[in-house]
Amino acid sequence: MTTPNKPTLHPRNRHQGRYDFPQLIKSSPELAQFVILNPYGKQSIDFANPDAVKVFNRALLKALYGIAHWDIPPGYLCPPIPGRADYVHALADLLAEDNGGEIPRGAGVRVLDIGTGANCIYPLLGHSDYRWQFVGSDIDPVALASAKAIVQANGLAKAISLRQQSNPRHILQGLLQADERFDLTLCNPPFHASLEDATRGSSRKWRALGKADPKRKLPVLNFGGQNNELWCEGGEIRFVTQLIAESAPVARQVGWFSTLVSKASNLPGIEAALRKAGVRQHRVVEMGQGQKISRFVAWRF
């Protein structure tokens, strides 16, 4: 089942309309040095500057979500928050379908964030908006240390716990405890098949944004990111099909599994893997942000 395209952000997304830069600067004065005027004469930031993006994210999290302390190590993925928030809200709608149309809120809802990263963004957003409990997993100890520092600095240790996947060849296998249950899993998988593929993707984005000035040295990867955050052998399709295969043995422990899918061309292969795994139901949910359409796949047994 595919939902109709949504040309705009989810109605509950806090990032509607233009940003109030004076208000953001008032709460986060360090943002002022990065504010520029775009070609339309409106205040913005230079999204080709990783430092600007990080400070902008910090200001958004503080002003809109009450996250007073947020930082990531150099070179780690700095996520575009509005799109991340849309994924959380659309998953909340999915839970509401089994709850009489009402979104379940509070600590009774447990969510597993697969590959939470150094930024810990999904647990921060999901807890702020819905007060859900989160477990964030990752294979990278540096990323987990960063996420832990964010959680502790904001007093969220009771709401967000972190767990290392000790075998980097596995995703879910060996990660869940035998007696625990999650209402949701979510995942932002490595989209690319190689570093070269990731670099080409960034180059295309710079051209689309009109930033491909040969006189300017741009970051190789927009929004940064470590290898395991951006690419894996076989790319997105291999990662997602492995995630589907590993979801079957823990089917009774999870309500809805889900993952972002960056490339629509991967959907036929993913849906074939879902059929092979014997899922009872699946959804492809599209999300709109400006000119960009993204999507996630959710399934249950």
C-alpha angles and dihedrals in degrees: 000000000000122000120221117270114274108215093193139041120284112281092244094049110119092214099078120142126352121337119255097232096180089056093045091050091048091060095034110030093180088072092069094078091058100048115112136171114253122218089275093056093252125132114259140135132254102260089195089068111082092199091054092049092050094049090045091053090048090053093048093049091049097045100039105027106026093243100149098181124042131149139144132203117262113278097021124123114282103198128217098243102205093061092045090052091052091058091053093048093048090051089051088056089052091055091047091061090068093042103060092274093301120118110239110233137185139042093315089078112079121195130188115211107201109209096008092180131200091298097058087204102155096052090047093051097039094049093045095050102034107011091236121163115244139199112195119200131192141158094222116085092198091055091048091049090053092047090048091052090053092048094048095044090056096043093245101128092115092053102038126042127178132218134185121227096222095198110060090197091065132064109186100359110108093002103097123068114237096246102041129100133197129200091207143009122200132186141183099201128201101273102198135069096217144001088260090055091050091049092051089050091054091048090054090050093050090052092049090051091048090243098118094111109156089210091061126073105224126192110270091231121036111227088013122244142176121252095262090049094053111028144015135178107285092016129233097332093056093046094048095045089051090049089052092049091049092048093064097070091052095039093123092054098057132057100199126006116201144173138180115249115202099187121056088201088069094060098087091054092045093049090049089053090050091053091048091052090053099239116181097215138002138182135201107205119190123208128195128214116169107305092340125097117197130174146193133209120221127187142172137189 
